Amino acid sequence: MTMPTPIPTDTVTDDDGCLKIAGKTLASRVIVGTGRYDTLELMRDSLDASGSSCVTVAVRREKLYDRDGKNLLDFIDLSRFVLLPNTAGCYNAIDAVRIARMGREILRGLENPGADWVKLEVLGDTKTLLPDPVETLEACKRLVDDGFHVLCYTSDCPITAVRLKDAGAASVMPAGSPIGSGQGLLNPNNLRIILEYLKGDDPNYPVIIDAGVGTASDVSQVFELGADGVLLNTAIAHARNPVLMASAIKHAAVAGRQAFHAGRIPKRLYATASSPEEGLITSRPWKTTPHKQSNSPYPLEKPYPPEN
């Protein structure tokens, strides 16, 4: 009896589901946002279903209180989630640095471990919400000098990504597509180049795909490319069923990461038979004979089992 081949474990570790950034370990590779939900209760349930251990809050845009006077922070389990303040809504380095410092003071008051972290966003315009590379790089340098661990949102330009890493970014976060667009990964080739450039001589450097994710399959693709994490918000908050989508994204992240370790087969132009051809008696399993009841000059062939 042939024993099954054991599954290799040398490429997958017990903590492979964890995301390590700037000396901290997050229990999940999925980071989720807290905005655009219909209710705070729905946000709370979606965050829980996502399996995430880190949520991002827009310091400049986020309303801590909703129309009913409920406090956003009352619906986030601060013992479970690391809060990641972000500078969404900033269009220059000066404003981004100011908002980052404001977020740090808020989180220090809450004694949250994310106090010295910031997700840096410096946008170029209000229509595309794509990052301004010059202002982003300047803000990154200033915040690193100020003691921040900067998780830096950027475009899918490999050169900009390298410059941000060189400036001291704790993680570079290239966009899959424009924020909130739900278009998924528009330029996976550039993302592969970014992964190659940033991780080639530093394989543990965390690269997180940020923005544009529309559904669970996009998340799986993120991890199949070899990215370390994903950050998303609208894909969950604006789904018809946010809680169910959050759960789907949690499972997609695991599936994508496992597929990355397993290694996909190469794409080929032509077909390749999946069953072995060696040792076959004939390429056809049945003999054929003309159909005797047919009056056609081109008689049909009818298969029949071989004679005993």
Buried (B, 14 or more C-beta within 10 A) or exposed (E): EEEEEEEEEEEBEEEBBBBBBBEBEBBBBBBBBBBEBEEBEBBBBBBBBBBBBBBBBBBBEBEEEBEEEBEBBEBBEBEEBBBBBBBBBBBBBBBBBBBBBBBBEBBEEEEBBBBBBBBBBBBBEEEEBBBBBEBBBBBBBBBBEBEBBBBBBBBBBBEBBBBBBEBBBBBBBBBBBBBBBBBBBBBBEBBBBBBEBBBEEEEEBBBBBBBBBBBBBBBBBBBBBBBBBBBBBBBBBBBEEBBEBBBBBBEBBBBBBBBBBEEEEEEEEEEEEEEEEEEEEEEEEEEEEEEEEEEEEEEEEEEEEEEE
